[in-house]
Amino acid sequence: MELEIYQGFKKAGVSDEDAQAIVESINKAIDQRYAVHSQQLATQGDVEKVRADIEKAKAEIIKWILGSMIGAVGLALTMIKIFITG
């Protein structure tokens, strides 16, 4: 691609130095954009890690909810026992 761009500028009458400078500038811009995009893209491994983290969080939430429900039922039964048999 660089060669085609360079040759296009040469055919348009641009000097060697200017054509090379323009091609280098374009390459730098492409490299910068690629670097930004590569940081934003998720790989399959990234997606799998996120899914695993979500599954762990889901299991942790279920554990705490069930524990809280058992505790609430136990507290309610204790309160009933205290006030009824009192």
C-alpha positions, 0 to 999 in steps of 0.5 A: 500500500505504501508503494501505491500511495508513494507512486500516486504522489509521484505521478501527481508531481510531488517531490520524492522528499514530500511523497516519502514524508506524506507516506511516513505520516500516513503510516504513523497515523495508521499505527496510532489508530491501530494501537488505539483500536487494539487496546479497545478490542476484546479477544476471545480470552477476554470474553471468556474471562469476563464470563467466568467473572460473571459466573463467580459473581452470580454464584457469590450473590446466590450464596449470600441471598440464600444465607440471608434468607435462611438467617431471616427465617431462623430469626422469624422462627426464633421471634415466634417461639419467644412471643408464643411460648414466651 
